Amino acid sequence: MLMKKVLVLGGTGFIGSYLIPYLSKSGYEIYLLTRNPGKAKKFSSKIKIIKGNPLQLKDWSEIAKKVDIAINLVGQNIFGRWTKKYKELILESRIKSTENIVFALKSGAILVNASAVGYYGNKGEELVTEESKPGNDFLSKVCIEWEKKAFAGKEKDLKVIILRIGVVLGKGGMFARILPIFKLGLGGTIGNGKQWFPWIHIEDLVQAIHFLIQKPYEGIYNLVSPNPVTNKEFTKILAKILKRPAFLKIPDLILKFILGEVSQLAIASIKAYPKGLLSLGFNFKFPYLEESLRDLIKRENL
């Protein structure tokens, strides 16, 4: 059996730092497209580094024509001041990279394209599955356009897998930002704490991606734990593990004043459920939050 070639775009960040070594150890030949090869030094010498900009269709497209699978994780960090210009960067980075990889891939290749549970918008207490309707806020509209560009690949017979990713817990991302605050005993709930928190352990995330590309299973998948928690429950569990108080509360109005429009990321309630993955028989290694947090804190020395 020939070793399958995988091109990863946007792979030097948090998710890629776990996904690339995992796929390499699983027997895939990995090509990493990056604008900054220096950031790729953390990876094994087995990883083939290609210098290039995913937003510009240039020499790297010749490599893309030869791979079996492309995993597109490109996207401007959404945690920034949402000025008009910054919003344009958030949208353009996702749209342009997706358009380019769809154009470059050969017919029959697999495209795994990131998206986010932000697609659903603020859904309150509603249980959200892949069939649920999108929201109407900025991030929802970004995800809608992002996914449309990926599904355009069906016109050239690409096998398209959309990953609606929740909050990924691991050594990086949101968890790395808030953990030091909780360790100081300064953690607390946001607003009334009743908003649902769609999370997933980084190990389950990378295993789910591997699971989906093996068949492949085409379509849209929520990459979240089957057991979402509220912000209040998350705060209580993390404080319990760290043996620290977490009595502070940040009112919505204060958060909006400090962060502006981006505060909606913390305030929105998205009770997302991985109906698609579960229907295919995927088994989560870390389905519950407390065991996930204990594992990460112990294993990653966080």
Number of C-alpha atoms within 10 A of each C-alpha: 3 7 10 12 18 23 27 24 26 22 23 26 14 15 21 18 16 19 20 25 16 16 17 16 10 10 12 18 20 23 23 25 25 22 16 14 14 11 12 21 12 9 16 11 9 12 17 15 20 19 15 19 17 24 17 12 17 12 12 18 17 12 15 25 16 15 19 19 24 24 22 24 22 25 20 17 10 15 12 14 15 17 12 8 9 15 17 13 17 20 20 17 17 27 22 19 26 30 19 19 27 26 17 18 25 18 17 15 21 25 28 25 26 21 27 22 27 26 27 27 21 22 19 14 12 13 13 20 18 19 10 13 12 20 17 14 14 16 23 19 17 22 24 18 15 26 24 13 21 28 21 16 23 15 9 15 14 21 21 26 24 22 24 23 21 23 19 23 22 24 20 14 14 13 16 13 11 12 18 13 13 19 16 12 17 17 23 22 21 20 18 14 21 18 24 26 25 27 25 26 26 22 20 21 23 18 17 19 20 16 17 19 18 8 8 15 18 16 15 20 27 24 31 30 25 21 17 22 21 19 22 19 18 21 20 18 18 22 21 13 13 16 12 16 18 21 13 12 15 14 14 16 11 13 18 15 10 12 14 15 15 19 19 18 15 17 22 18 24 27 26 30 24 20 17 18 21 13 8 11 9 15 13 19 13 19 18 17 21 14 14 18 22 16 16 18 15 9 11 10 8 15
